[in-house]
Amino acid sequence: MRTNIFFFIAFITAMASTAAAVDSNLNPPDGMAKFVVVLDAGHGGDDGGNSHHGVYEKNVALKAVLAVGKKLEAHGGFEVIYTRKTDVFIPLNKRADIANKAKADLFVSIHCNSFHKSQANGNETWVLGLTKSKDNLDVVMRENNVILLEENYEENYKGYDPNDPSAYVTSLLTQEQFMEDSIELAAMIQGNFAQNVKRVNRGVKQNWFVVLLKSYMPSVLIEIGFLSNPSERDYLTSKKGHDAVVKSIYDGILKYRETRDVNLSTVSDGNTSGVAVDPVSNDAIYKVQIAAGSKAIAAKSYNFNKLPEISRVKSGNIYRYYSGSFDSLEKANDLRAKAIKKGYKTAFIVVVENGVYSRL
């Protein structure tokens, strides 16, 4: 899927069963690598992040990160790596380096929001992208200006100016391949927040966070709530609020992992493509998802590089676009390969059973 980097597109790609938690143990078979998750607690050390009435963002974020990591480690099947486990300052590029060197499957950064008006509240999850919104720009500039606290930041970031939008474009182009997966994880987490935290759902958003730009894997930055809002600050620092936030993030990571597990049963419809999926009913059909976005585009072949049989499905505020409709997985896999050649690099197959769309 090609992304127009000069327009803000608020993607949310989520499965119909997003809110469900995964209960089965995820320990991988012998010889299979664990799923590597890098957890990043925002700020730290001399950089306290935003603070209100003695509550510091760096502390709230670290407490949440450690709790999420502990649950993942106890669940099994995960290797959890922390950018920090104590109150220390870690430069943004070093945080990304930790994830890149670990060849992580996911990078999850946790923060708390702030605004000059105390009534602002709610949670939001960010993925990489560009925006024209001044409010969104305020958030990203606040988080990115941390690099100005680093020694030799001009050398470390090769002249990069956190206040110059043009500085983000080149790095963004290299991240396109991870966009869809990042959006999917973000949507899962936000869905869980809506169910568990039950505060204002500010949705999935895109912007130019340096720590996401430099992390070359699916990555999200989560603002779990506003410390500038007295009620929300009290909630986030309470056991109830902390536990609800941690559960939402943990369940989102588990669900994301589940959708990417390699299934071991083989399709018996003449498939020779090497694709392995769970058995499906005879009434199932296969489609190829090629794009997703907040704008409604006519479901016509000419709008999608002449791919065949375009269909559009709206889920919440997002439109998902599909090509094809087959009773054969082999044919769907051939179409997916064709879509990738036409530029839809993140195209994937979905199976539709009884009106429910599930990713293979």
ZAPAFI-463932 format. One record per residue (C-alpha): residue number from 1; residue in three letters; x, y, z. Coordinates in steps of 0.2 Angstrom, whole numbers, plus 5000, padded with zeros to 4 digits. Layout:
BEGIN
<nr NUM	rest ALA	u X	v Y	w Z>
...
This chain:
BEGIN
<nr 1	rest MET	u 5000	v 5000	w 5000>
<nr 2	rest ARG	u 5007	v 5017	w 4995>
<nr 3	rest THR	u 5005	v 5031	w 5007>
<nr 4	rest ASN	u 5003	v 5049	w 5002>
<nr 5	rest ILE	u 5015	v 5057	w 5015>
<nr 6	rest PHE	u 5008	v 5074	w 5012>
<nr 7	rest PHE	u 4991	v 5071	w 5019>
<nr 8	rest PHE	u 4985	v 5066	w 5036>
<nr 9	rest ILE	u 4976	v 5049	w 5035>
<nr 10	rest ALA	u 4970	v 5042	w 5051>
<nr 11	rest PHE	u 4971	v 5024	w 5048>
<nr 12	rest ILE	u 4963	v 5011	w 5060>
<nr 13	rest THR	u 4963	v 4993	w 5054>
<nr 14	rest ALA	u 4956	v 4981	w 5067>
<nr 15	rest MET	u 4949	v 4964	w 5067>
<nr 16	rest ALA	u 4931	v 4960	w 5071>
<nr 17	rest SER	u 4938	v 4951	w 5087>
<nr 18	rest THR	u 4950	v 4965	w 5092>
<nr 19	rest ALA	u 4944	v 4967	w 5110>
<nr 20	rest ALA	u 4946	v 4949	w 5114>
<nr 21	rest ALA	u 4961	v 4944	w 5124>
<nr 22	rest VAL	u 4971	v 4929	w 5120>
<nr 23	rest ASP	u 4971	v 4916	w 5134>
<nr 24	rest SER	u 4981	v 4902	w 5126>
<nr 25	rest ASN	u 5000	v 4900	w 5130>
<nr 26	rest LEU	u 5011	v 4907	w 5116>
<nr 27	rest ASN	u 5027	v 4897	w 5120>
<nr 28	rest PRO	u 5034	v 4894	w 5103>
<nr 29	rest PRO	u 5038	v 4876	w 5097>
<nr 30	rest ASP	u 5056	v 4871	w 5100>
<nr 31	rest GLY	u 5068	v 4880	w 5088>
<nr 32	rest MET	u 5056	v 4894	w 5084>
<nr 33	rest ALA	u 5062	v 4911	w 5090>
<nr 34	rest LYS	u 5052	v 4921	w 5103>
<nr 35	rest PHE	u 5042	v 4936	w 5098>
<nr 36	rest VAL	u 5053	v 4951	w 5103>
<nr 37	rest VAL	u 5044	v 4966	w 5110>
<nr 38	rest VAL	u 5054	v 4982	w 5115>
<nr 39	rest LEU	u 5045	v 4992	w 5128>
<nr 40	rest ASP	u 5050	v 5010	w 5130>
<nr 41	rest ALA	u 5045	v 5021	w 5145>
<nr 42	rest GLY	u 5045	v 5039	w 5139>
<nr 43	rest HIS	u 5057	v 5052	w 5147>
<nr 44	rest GLY	u 5067	v 5048	w 5162>
<nr 45	rest GLY	u 5081	v 5055	w 5173>
<nr 46	rest ASP	u 5083	v 5074	w 5171>
<nr 47	rest ASP	u 5069	v 5074	w 5158>
<nr 48	rest GLY	u 5053	v 5071	w 5168>
<nr 49	rest GLY	u 5041	v 5074	w 5154>
<nr 50	rest ASN	u 5026	v 5084	w 5159>
<nr 51	rest SER	u 5022	v 5085	w 5177>
<nr 52	rest HIS	u 5007	v 5091	w 5187>
<nr 53	rest HIS	u 5005	v 5092	w 5206>
<nr 54	rest GLY	u 5020	v 5081	w 5209>
<nr 55	rest VAL	u 5015	v 5068	w 5197>
<nr 56	rest TYR	u 5029	v 5065	w 5183>
<nr 57	rest GLU	u 5026	v 5058	w 5166>
<nr 58	rest LYS	u 5042	v 5048	w 5167>
<nr 59	rest ASN	u 5036	v 5039	w 5183>
<nr 60	rest VAL	u 5019	v 5034	w 5177>
<nr 61	rest ALA	u 5025	v 5028	w 5160>
<nr 62	rest LEU	u 5039	v 5018	w 5168>
<nr 63	rest LYS	u 5027	v 5009	w 5181>
<nr 64	rest ALA	u 5015	v 5005	w 5166>
<nr 65	rest VAL	u 5030	v 4998	w 5155>
<nr 66	rest LEU	u 5036	v 4987	w 5169>
<nr 67	rest ALA	u 5019	v 4980	w 5173>
<nr 68	rest VAL	u 5016	v 4976	w 5154>
<nr 69	rest GLY	u 5033	v 4968	w 5153>
<nr 70	rest LYS	u 5030	v 4957	w 5168>
<nr 71	rest LYS	u 5014	v 4951	w 5161>
<nr 72	rest LEU	u 5021	v 4947	w 5144>
<nr 73	rest GLU	u 5036	v 4938	w 5152>
<nr 74	rest ALA	u 5024	v 4928	w 5163>
<nr 75	rest HIS	u 5013	v 4923	w 5148>
<nr 76	rest GLY	u 5027	v 4915	w 5138>
<nr 77	rest GLY	u 5033	v 4916	w 5120>
<nr 78	rest PHE	u 5039	v 4933	w 5122>
<nr 79	rest GLU	u 5056	v 4941	w 5124>
<nr 80	rest VAL	u 5054	v 4958	w 5132>
<nr 81	rest ILE	u 5067	v 4971	w 5131>
<nr 82	rest TYR	u 5066	v 4988	w 5140>
<nr 83	rest THR	u 5074	v 5004	w 5135>
<nr 84	rest ARG	u 5075	v 5008	w 5153>
<nr 85	rest LYS	u 5070	v 5000	w 5169>
<nr 86	rest THR	u 5075	v 5014	w 5181>
<nr 87	rest ASP	u 5074	v 5033	w 5182>
<nr 88	rest VAL	u 5088	v 5037	w 5169>
<nr 89	rest PHE	u 5088	v 5048	w 5153>
<nr 90	rest ILE	u 5090	v 5038	w 5137>
<nr 91	rest PRO	u 5092	v 5048	w 5121>
<nr 92	rest LEU	u 5078	v 5045	w 5108>
<nr 93	rest ASN	u 5090	v 5038	w 5095>
<nr 94	rest LYS	u 5097	v 5026	w 5108>
<nr 95	rest ARG	u 5080	v 5020	w 5112>
<nr 96	rest ALA	u 5077	v 5016	w 5093>
<nr 97	rest ASP	u 5094	v 5008	w 5092>
<nr 98	rest ILE	u 5090	v 4996	w 5106>
<nr 99	rest ALA	u 5075	v 4990	w 5096>
<nr 100	rest ASN	u 5084	v 4989	w 5079>
<nr 101	rest LYS	u 5099	v 4979	w 5086>
<nr 102	rest ALA	u 5087	v 4967	w 5094>
<nr 103	rest LYS	u 5078	v 4965	w 5078>
<nr 104	rest ALA	u 5062	v 4967	w 5087>
<nr 105	rest ASP	u 5045	v 4962	w 5081>
<nr 106	rest LEU	u 5037	v 4977	w 5090>
<nr 107	rest PHE	u 5042	v 4994	w 5098>
<nr 108	rest VAL	u 5029	v 5001	w 5110>
<nr 109	rest SER	u 5033	v 5018	w 5118>
<nr 110	rest ILE	u 5022	v 5023	w 5133>
<nr 111	rest HIS	u 5019	v 5042	w 5138>
<nr 112	rest CYS	u 5006	v 5053	w 5147>
<nr 113	rest ASN	u 4998	v 5068	w 5138>
<nr 114	rest SER	u 4997	v 5086	w 5144>
<nr 115	rest PHE	u 4987	v 5102	w 5138>
<nr 116	rest HIS	u 4986	v 5120	w 5144>
<nr 117	rest LYS	u 4967	v 5117	w 5147>
<nr 118	rest SER	u 4964	v 5105	w 5161>
<nr 119	rest GLN	u 4948	v 5098	w 5154>
<nr 120	rest ALA	u 4957	v 5089	w 5140>
<nr 121	rest ASN	u 4956	v 5070	w 5143>
<nr 122	rest GLY	u 4957	v 5053	w 5135>
<nr 123	rest ASN	u 4969	v 5041	w 5127>
<nr 124	rest GLU	u 4977	v 5040	w 5110>
<nr 125	rest THR	u 4989	v 5029	w 5101>
<nr 126	rest TRP	u 5001	v 5036	w 5087>
<nr 127	rest VAL	u 5009	v 5029	w 5072>
<nr 128	rest LEU	u 5021	v 5036	w 5060>
<nr 129	rest GLY	u 5014	v 5049	w 5048>
<nr 130	rest LEU	u 5012	v 5067	w 5043>
<nr 131	rest THR	u 4999	v 5079	w 5048>
<nr 132	rest LYS	u 4993	v 5097	w 5045>
<nr 133	rest SER	u 4984	v 5098	w 5062>
<nr 134	rest LYS	u 4991	v 5111	w 5074>
<nr 135	rest ASP	u 4985	v 5102	w 5089>
<nr 136	rest ASN	u 4993	v 5086	w 5084>
<nr 137	rest LEU	u 5009	v 5096	w 5079>
<nr 138	rest ASP	u 5010	v 5102	w 5097>
<nr 139	rest VAL	u 5010	v 5085	w 5104>
<nr 140	rest VAL	u 5024	v 5079	w 5093>
<nr 141	rest MET	u 5035	v 5094	w 5095>
<nr 142	rest ARG	u 5034	v 5092	w 5114>
<nr 143	rest GLU	u 5039	v 5074	w 5113>
<nr 144	rest ASN	u 5053	v 5077	w 5100>
<nr 145	rest ASN	u 5061	v 5092	w 5109>
<nr 146	rest VAL	u 5068	v 5080	w 5121>
<nr 147	rest ILE	u 5083	v 5078	w 5109>
<nr 148	rest LEU	u 5088	v 5096	w 5113>
<nr 149	rest LEU	u 5093	v 5090	w 5131>
<nr 150	rest GLU	u 5105	v 5077	w 5123>
<nr 151	rest GLU	u 5124	v 5081	w 5122>
<nr 152	rest ASN	u 5130	v 5083	w 5104>
<nr 153	rest TYR	u 5112	v 5081	w 5098>
<nr 154	rest GLU	u 5116	v 5090	w 5082>
<nr 155	rest GLU	u 5130	v 5077	w 5078>
<nr 156	rest ASN	u 5119	v 5063	w 5084>
<nr 157	rest TYR	u 5104	v 5068	w 5073>
<nr 158	rest LYS	u 5115	v 5075	w 5059>
<nr 159	rest GLY	u 5107	v 5093	w 5059>
<nr 160	rest TYR	u 5090	v 5086	w 5061>
<nr 161	rest ASP	u 5078	v 5100	w 5068>
<nr 162	rest PRO	u 5063	v 5094	w 5078>
<nr 163	rest ASN	u 5054	v 5109	w 5073>
<nr 164	rest ASP	u 5056	v 5107	w 5054>
<nr 165	rest PRO	u 5043	v 5097	w 5046>
<nr 166	rest SER	u 5054	v 5093	w 5031>
<nr 167	rest ALA	u 5066	v 5084	w 5042>
<nr 168	rest TYR	u 5054	v 5070	w 5043>
<nr 169	rest VAL	u 5050	v 5066	w 5025>
<nr 170	rest THR	u 5065	v 5055	w 5020>
<nr 171	rest SER	u 5064	v 5044	w 5035>
<nr 172	rest LEU	u 5045	v 5042	w 5033>
<nr 173	rest LEU	u 5047	v 5035	w 5016>
<nr 174	rest THR	u 5058	v 5020	w 5023>
<nr 175	rest GLN	u 5044	v 5016	w 5035>
<nr 176	rest GLU	u 5030	v 5013	w 5023>
<nr 177	rest GLN	u 5032	v 4994	w 5024>
<nr 178	rest PHE	u 5028	v 4994	w 5043>
<nr 179	rest MET	u 5013	v 5007	w 5042>
<nr 180	rest GLU	u 4999	v 4994	w 5041>
<nr 181	rest ASP	u 5005	v 4983	w 5055>
<nr 182	rest SER	u 5008	v 4998	w 5066>
<nr 183	rest ILE	u 4990	v 5005	w 5063>
<nr 184	rest GLU	u 4983	v 4988	w 5067>
<nr 185	rest LEU	u 4992	v 4986	w 5083>
<nr 186	rest ALA	u 4987	v 5004	w 5088>
<nr 187	rest ALA	u 4968	v 5001	w 5084>
<nr 188	rest MET	u 4969	v 4985	w 5094>
<nr 189	rest ILE	u 4975	v 4995	w 5109>
<nr 190	rest GLN	u 4963	v 5009	w 5107>
<nr 191	rest GLY	u 4949	v 4996	w 5106>
<nr 192	rest ASN	u 4955	v 4989	w 5122>
<nr 193	rest PHE	u 4955	v 5006	w 5130>
<nr 194	rest ALA	u 4937	v 5009	w 5125>
<nr 195	rest GLN	u 4932	v 4993	w 5133>
<nr 196	rest ASN	u 4943	v 4993	w 5149>
<nr 197	rest VAL	u 4948	v 5011	w 5153>
<nr 198	rest LYS	u 4931	v 5018	w 5147>
<nr 199	rest ARG	u 4937	v 5036	w 5145>
<nr 200	rest VAL	u 4937	v 5047	w 5130>
<nr 201	rest ASN	u 4944	v 5037	w 5115>
<nr 202	rest ARG	u 4954	v 5050	w 5105>
<nr 203	rest GLY	u 4958	v 5036	w 5092>
<nr 204	rest VAL	u 4973	v 5032	w 5081>
<nr 205	rest LYS	u 4983	v 5046	w 5075>
<nr 206	rest GLN	u 4999	v 5049	w 5064>
<nr 207	rest ASN	u 5013	v 5061	w 5067>
<nr 208	rest TRP	u 5032	v 5063	w 5066>
<nr 209	rest PHE	u 5039	v 5056	w 5082>
<nr 210	rest VAL	u 5058	v 5054	w 5081>
<nr 211	rest VAL	u 5058	v 5038	w 5091>
<nr 212	rest LEU	u 5046	v 5030	w 5079>
<nr 213	rest LEU	u 5055	v 5037	w 5064>
<nr 214	rest LYS	u 5071	v 5028	w 5069>
<nr 215	rest SER	u 5063	v 5012	w 5074>
<nr 216	rest TYR	u 5063	v 5000	w 5059>
<nr 217	rest MET	u 5049	v 4988	w 5064>
<nr 218	rest PRO	u 5030	v 4991	w 5068>
<nr 219	rest SER	u 5030	v 5004	w 5081>
<nr 220	rest VAL	u 5017	v 5014	w 5091>
<nr 221	rest LEU	u 5018	v 5028	w 5104>
<nr 222	rest ILE	u 5004	v 5028	w 5117>
<nr 223	rest GLU	u 4998	v 5043	w 5127>
<nr 224	rest ILE	u 4988	v 5034	w 5141>
<nr 225	rest GLY	u 4980	v 5050	w 5147>
<nr 226	rest PHE	u 4982	v 5068	w 5153>
<nr 227	rest LEU	u 4991	v 5072	w 5168>
<nr 228	rest SER	u 4985	v 5090	w 5166>
<nr 229	rest ASN	u 4967	v 5084	w 5170>
<nr 230	rest PRO	u 4965	v 5082	w 5189>
<nr 231	rest SER	u 4952	v 5068	w 5187>
<nr 232	rest GLU	u 4962	v 5058	w 5174>
<nr 233	rest ARG	u 4978	v 5061	w 5184>
<nr 234	rest ASP	u 4970	v 5053	w 5199>
<nr 235	rest TYR	u 4963	v 5039	w 5189>
<nr 236	rest LEU	u 4980	v 5035	w 5180>
<nr 237	rest THR	u 4989	v 5035	w 5197>
<nr 238	rest SER	u 4976	v 5024	w 5205>
<nr 239	rest LYS	u 4977	v 5005	w 5205>
<nr 240	rest LYS	u 4961	v 5003	w 5196>
<nr 241	rest GLY	u 4967	v 5015	w 5182>
<nr 242	rest HIS	u 4985	v 5008	w 5181>
<nr 243	rest ASP	u 4978	v 4990	w 5180>
<nr 244	rest ALA	u 4965	v 4995	w 5166>
<nr 245	rest VAL	u 4979	v 5003	w 5156>
<nr 246	rest VAL	u 4991	v 4989	w 5158>
<nr 247	rest LYS	u 4978	v 4976	w 5153>
<nr 248	rest SER	u 4973	v 4986	w 5137>
<nr 249	rest ILE	u 4991	v 4987	w 5131>
<nr 250	rest TYR	u 4995	v 4969	w 5136>
<nr 251	rest ASP	u 4980	v 4962	w 5127>
<nr 252	rest GLY	u 4983	v 4972	w 5112>
<nr 253	rest ILE	u 5000	v 4965	w 5110>
<nr 254	rest LEU	u 4994	v 4947	w 5113>
<nr 255	rest LYS	u 4980	v 4949	w 5100>
<nr 256	rest TYR	u 4993	v 4957	w 5087>
<nr 257	rest ARG	u 5004	v 4942	w 5090>
<nr 258	rest GLU	u 4990	v 4930	w 5088>
<nr 259	rest THR	u 4986	v 4937	w 5071>
<nr 260	rest ARG	u 5004	v 4934	w 5065>
<nr 261	rest ASP	u 5007	v 4917	w 5072>
<nr 262	rest VAL	u 5011	v 4904	w 5058>
<nr 263	rest ASN	u 4997	v 4891	w 5059>
<nr 264	rest LEU	u 5002	v 4873	w 5056>
<nr 265	rest SER	u 4988	v 4865	w 5047>
<nr 266	rest THR	u 4988	v 4865	w 5028>
<nr 267	rest VAL	u 4974	v 4870	w 5016>
<nr 268	rest SER	u 4967	v 4856	w 5005>
<nr 269	rest ASP	u 4960	v 4866	w 4991>
<nr 270	rest GLY	u 4974	v 4862	w 4979>
<nr 271	rest ASN	u 4985	v 4876	w 4987>
<nr 272	rest THR	u 5003	v 4874	w 4981>
<nr 273	rest SER	u 5008	v 4892	w 4987>
<nr 274	rest GLY	u 5015	v 4886	w 5004>
<nr 275	rest VAL	u 5002	v 4896	w 5013>
<nr 276	rest ALA	u 4997	v 4888	w 5029>
<nr 277	rest VAL	u 4980	v 4892	w 5038>
<nr 278	rest ASP	u 4968	v 4885	w 5049>
<nr 279	rest PRO	u 4954	v 4875	w 5041>
<nr 280	rest VAL	u 4939	v 4885	w 5036>
<nr 281	rest SER	u 4921	v 4881	w 5031>
<nr 282	rest ASN	u 4916	v 4877	w 5013>
<nr 283	rest ASP	u 4906	v 4893	w 5013>
<nr 284	rest ALA	u 4922	v 4904	w 5016>
<nr 285	rest ILE	u 4928	v 4916	w 5003>
<nr 286	rest TYR	u 4945	v 4924	w 5002>
<nr 287	rest LYS	u 4949	v 4942	w 4998>
<nr 288	rest VAL	u 4965	v 4952	w 4997>
<nr 289	rest GLN	u 4966	v 4968	w 5008>
<nr 290	rest ILE	u 4975	v 4981	w 4998>
<nr 291	rest ALA	u 4972	v 4997	w 5008>
<nr 292	rest ALA	u 4964	v 5006	w 5022>
<nr 293	rest GLY	u 4961	v 5024	w 5026>
<nr 294	rest SER	u 4949	v 5037	w 5033>
<nr 295	rest LYS	u 4943	v 5043	w 5016>
<nr 296	rest ALA	u 4930	v 5035	w 5006>
<nr 297	rest ILE	u 4937	v 5031	w 4988>
<nr 298	rest ALA	u 4926	v 5024	w 4975>
<nr 299	rest ALA	u 4928	v 5005	w 4974>
<nr 300	rest LYS	u 4933	v 5005	w 4956>
<nr 301	rest SER	u 4947	v 4995	w 4948>
<nr 302	rest TYR	u 4954	v 5011	w 4940>
<nr 303	rest ASN	u 4957	v 5019	w 4958>
<nr 304	rest PHE	u 4968	v 5004	w 4963>
<nr 305	rest ASN	u 4980	v 5001	w 4949>
<nr 306	rest LYS	u 4967	v 4991	w 4939>
<nr 307	rest LEU	u 4966	v 4977	w 4952>
<nr 308	rest PRO	u 4950	v 4966	w 4949>
<nr 309	rest GLU	u 4934	v 4966	w 4959>
<nr 310	rest ILE	u 4937	v 4980	w 4971>
<nr 311	rest SER	u 4925	v 4981	w 4987>
<nr 312	rest ARG	u 4925	v 4993	w 5001>
<nr 313	rest VAL	u 4920	v 4989	w 5019>
<nr 314	rest LYS	u 4918	v 5002	w 5033>
<nr 315	rest SER	u 4922	v 4998	w 5051>
<nr 316	rest GLY	u 4921	v 5013	w 5063>
<nr 317	rest ASN	u 4929	v 5027	w 5055>
<nr 318	rest ILE	u 4940	v 5017	w 5043>
<nr 319	rest TYR	u 4937	v 5011	w 5026>
<nr 320	rest ARG	u 4945	v 4995	w 5020>
<nr 321	rest TYR	u 4948	v 4990	w 5002>
<nr 322	rest TYR	u 4948	v 4973	w 4995>
<nr 323	rest SER	u 4952	v 4965	w 4979>
<nr 324	rest GLY	u 4945	v 4948	w 4973>
<nr 325	rest SER	u 4933	v 4936	w 4980>
<nr 326	rest PHE	u 4938	v 4917	w 4979>
<nr 327	rest ASP	u 4933	v 4901	w 4985>
<nr 328	rest SER	u 4951	v 4895	w 4983>
<nr 329	rest LEU	u 4966	v 4901	w 4994>
<nr 330	rest GLU	u 4978	v 4898	w 4980>
<nr 331	rest LYS	u 4969	v 4910	w 4968>
<nr 332	rest ALA	u 4969	v 4923	w 4982>
<nr 333	rest ASN	u 4988	v 4921	w 4985>
<nr 334	rest ASP	u 4991	v 4923	w 4967>
<nr 335	rest LEU	u 4981	v 4940	w 4968>
<nr 336	rest ARG	u 4991	v 4945	w 4983>
<nr 337	rest ALA	u 5007	v 4943	w 4974>
<nr 338	rest LYS	u 5000	v 4953	w 4959>
<nr 339	rest ALA	u 4995	v 4967	w 4971>
<nr 340	rest ILE	u 5012	v 4968	w 4979>
<nr 341	rest LYS	u 5020	v 4969	w 4962>
<nr 342	rest LYS	u 5008	v 4984	w 4959>
<nr 343	rest GLY	u 5014	v 4993	w 4974>
<nr 344	rest TYR	u 5003	v 4987	w 4988>
<nr 345	rest LYS	u 5017	v 4980	w 4998>
<nr 346	rest THR	u 5007	v 4977	w 5014>
<nr 347	rest ALA	u 4993	v 4967	w 5005>
<nr 348	rest PHE	u 4987	v 4952	w 5014>
<nr 349	rest ILE	u 4973	v 4939	w 5013>
<nr 350	rest VAL	u 4957	v 4939	w 5023>
<nr 351	rest VAL	u 4945	v 4925	w 5025>
<nr 352	rest VAL	u 4926	v 4929	w 5026>
<nr 353	rest GLU	u 4915	v 4918	w 5035>
<nr 354	rest ASN	u 4897	v 4922	w 5040>
<nr 355	rest GLY	u 4901	v 4940	w 5037>
<nr 356	rest VAL	u 4916	v 4941	w 5048>
<nr 357	rest TYR	u 4933	v 4946	w 5041>
<nr 358	rest SER	u 4948	v 4938	w 5048>
<nr 359	rest ARG	u 4966	v 4940	w 5043>
<nr 360	rest LEU	u 4976	v 4925	w 5038>
